[in-house]
Amino acid sequence: RAMEKMLIENGIPSKKLAIIHNPINLNKKIKTNLRKKLGLGKKKIILFVGRLSEDKGIQYVIKAIKELNVILIIIGKGSFKRNLEILAKENNVEKKIRFIGFLDEKELKEFYSISSIVVLTGMVYEALPRALLEAASYGIPCITSNVGGSPDIIENEKNGVVLDSINEKEIAIAINRILNDNEVYLKYSKNNRKKIAEQFRPEIIGNKLMEEYKKSIESKSRRS
């Protein structure tokens, strides 16, 4: 609904708008030897997927894990990578972080399969972050920012945590709560898969598109 709000603010009548999200199928985690291959042991995995730039807020996640017994896996590439590597060293968390680089969808599946939380704390507008959709499709609890379309996928305290303020303290608190409260973890996981099944499956999105096409054709016929 973030895009809808922006369009209305720019003078587009709400009656001329229809919200149709990008579709995604439900996914299942797979068995993989990735933990052994990367030497991760049994530690919980925090996953970030996206472009490595300052506005993505990954620097706050790096600072947040300083006192946490977790591994942060960063998937993506970008000009900010060197800054993040320096920051990790300055905070003595370089051994807790794995920079993986860009991966295709098939390779990503392995990483989603071993992850406990997906964090996407961007500070700039994104209509509908794909990484959150993918995480939700696997039933992975998410921590995100109250920016753009992220709240369209993640509802605070229902299937994840939506932060109004992006800083390392709030991120650390959110990670700790999700990992240390099994009831909360299972609730977020279940609700994520439910949301994808009810709102984002290709069949549902396809039907919405067909309905809008029919309305458009009918409206055009009435004007003819």
C-alpha positions in Angstrom: 0.0 0.0 0.0 3.0 2.3 0.1 2.9 2.8 -3.6 -0.8 3.5 -3.5 -0.3 6.2 -0.8 2.5 7.8 -2.9 0.3 7.8 -6.1 -2.6 9.4 -4.2 -0.3 12.1 -2.8 0.7 12.8 -6.4 -2.9 13.4 -7.5 -4.0 10.0 -8.8 -7.6 9.3 -7.7 -7.8 6.2 -5.4 -10.8 4.8 -7.4 -8.4 4.4 -10.3 -5.9 2.3 -8.3 -5.8 -1.4 -7.6 -3.3 -3.1 -5.4 -1.7 -6.2 -7.0 1.4 -7.5 -5.4 4.2 -9.6 -6.9 3.3 -13.3 -6.5 5.4 -16.0 -4.9 4.9 -19.7 -4.1 5.2 -21.2 -0.7 8.6 -22.8 -0.2 10.0 -25.5 1.9 13.4 -25.7 3.6 15.7 -28.3 2.2 18.4 -30.5 3.7 21.8 -29.1 3.0 25.4 -29.5 4.2 25.9 -25.7 4.0 26.5 -25.4 7.7 29.4 -27.8 7.6 30.7 -26.3 4.4 30.9 -22.8 5.9 31.9 -24.0 9.4 28.9 -22.5 11.1 28.4 -25.1 13.8 25.0 -25.0 15.5 24.8 -21.2 15.9 21.6 -19.4 14.8 21.8 -17.7 11.4 20.8 -14.2 10.8 20.4 -13.6 7.0 20.6 -10.4 5.0 19.9 -10.5 1.2 20.3 -7.4 -0.9 22.5 -4.7 -2.4 25.4 -3.6 -0.1 24.8 0.1 0.3 24.6 2.4 3.2 20.9 3.0 2.8 20.2 -0.7 3.4 21.1 -0.3 7.1 23.2 -3.5 7.3 25.8 -1.6 9.3 23.4 -1.4 12.2 22.9 -5.2 12.1 26.7 -5.7 12.2 26.8 -3.6 15.3 23.8 -5.4 16.8 25.4 -8.8 16.8 28.3 -7.8 18.9 26.9 -9.3 22.1 24.8 -12.1 20.3 25.8 -15.7 19.9 24.8 -15.8 16.2 26.3 -15.8 12.7 25.3 -13.0 10.2 25.3 -14.1 6.6 25.3 -11.2 4.1 24.3 -12.1 0.6 24.7 -9.5 -2.1 27.3 -7.2 -3.6 27.8 -3.4 -3.8 30.3 -0.6 -3.3 29.6 -0.5 0.5 31.1 -3.9 1.1 34.6 -2.6 2.1 33.0 -0.2 4.6 31.1 -3.1 6.2 34.2 -5.3 6.4 36.1 -2.5 8.2 33.1 -1.9 10.5 33.0 -5.7 11.4 36.7 -5.6 12.3 36.3 -2.4 14.4 33.6 -4.1 16.3 35.4 -7.4 16.7 32.7 -9.4 14.9 34.4 -10.4 11.7 34.4 -14.0 12.8 30.6 -13.8 13.2 30.1 -12.7 9.7 30.2 -14.3 6.2 30.1 -12.2 3.1 28.8 -14.5 0.4 28.3 -12.2 -2.7 25.6 -12.5 -5.3 23.6 -15.8 -5.5 21.0 -17.1 -7.9 17.6 -18.3 -6.7 18.7 -22.0 -6.5 21.7 -21.1 -4.4 19.7 -18.8 -2.2 17.4 -21.7 -1.2 20.2 -23.4 0.8 20.8 -20.2 2.8 17.1 -19.7 3.5 17.0 -23.3 4.6 19.5 -22.8 7.4 18.4 -19.3 8.5 16.5 -18.5 11.7 15.8 -14.8 11.0 15.9 -12.5 7.9 16.8 -8.9 8.6 16.1 -6.1 6.1 16.4 -2.8 7.8 16.6 -0.5 4.7 16.1 3.2 5.2 14.8 4.1 1.7 11.6 3.4 -0.1 11.0 0.0 -1.7 7.6 -0.9 -3.1 7.7 -4.6 -2.0 11.1 -6.0 -0.9 11.6 -9.4 -2.6 13.8 -10.7 0.2 11.0 -10.3 2.7 8.6 -12.1 0.4 11.1 -15.0 0.0 11.7 -15.2 3.7 8.0 -15.3 4.5 7.5 -18.0 1.9 9.8 -20.2 3.9 8.2 -19.3 7.2 11.2 -17.4 8.5 10.5 -14.6 11.0 11.6 -11.2 9.7 12.9 -7.9 11.2 12.4 -4.9 9.0 11.9 -1.2 8.9 8.7 0.8 8.7 9.6 2.1 5.3 8.0 1.6 1.9 6.2 -1.7 1.3 7.9 -3.7 4.0 4.8 -3.4 6.4 2.6 -4.8 3.5 4.5 -8.1 4.1 5.5 -8.0 7.7 3.0 -6.9 10.4 4.6 -5.9 13.7 4.3 -8.7 16.4 2.2 -10.9 14.0 4.8 -12.4 11.6 7.8 -10.4 12.5 9.1 -7.1 13.9 8.7 -3.7 12.2 11.1 -1.1 13.6 10.2 2.6 13.5 13.8 3.4 14.6 16.7 1.7 12.9 19.6 1.3 15.4 21.7 -1.5 16.7 20.0 -1.6 20.1 16.5 -2.1 18.7 17.7 -4.7 16.2 19.6 -6.7 18.9 16.5 -6.6 21.2 14.3 -7.9 18.3 16.8 -10.7 17.4 17.0 -11.8 21.0 13.3 -11.9 21.5 12.6 -14.0 18.4 15.4 -16.5 19.1 14.8 -16.9 22.8 11.0 -17.1 22.8 9.9 -20.3 21.0 6.3 -19.4 21.2 6.9 -16.1 19.4 9.2 -17.8 16.9 6.6 -20.4 15.9 3.8 -17.8 15.8 5.8 -15.6 13.4 6.8 -18.5 11.3 3.2 -19.9 11.0 1.8 -16.5 10.2 4.3 -15.8 7.5 3.4 -18.9 5.6 -0.3 -18.2 6.2 0.1 -14.7 4.8 1.8 -15.9 1.6 -0.8 -18.6 1.1 -3.7 -16.2 1.5 -2.4 -13.1 -0.2 0.6 -13.8 -2.5 0.3 -17.1 -4.2 0.4 -16.9 -8.0 -3.2 -18.1 -8.3 -4.5 -15.4 -6.1 -2.5 -12.6 -7.8 -3.5 -14.0 -11.2 -7.2 -13.9 -10.3 -6.9 -10.3 -9.1 -5.3 -9.4 -12.4 -8.1 -11.0 -14.4 -10.7 -9.1 -12.3 -9.0 -5.8 -13.1 -8.7 -6.6 -16.8 -12.5 -7.5 -16.8 -13.4 -4.2 -15.0 -11.3 -2.3 -17.5 -12.9 -4.0 -20.5 -16.4 -3.5 -19.1 -15.7 0.2 -18.3 -14.4 0.7 -21.8 -17.4 -1.0 -23.4 -19.8 1.2 -21.4 -18.1 4.3 -22.8 -18.2 3.1 -26.4 
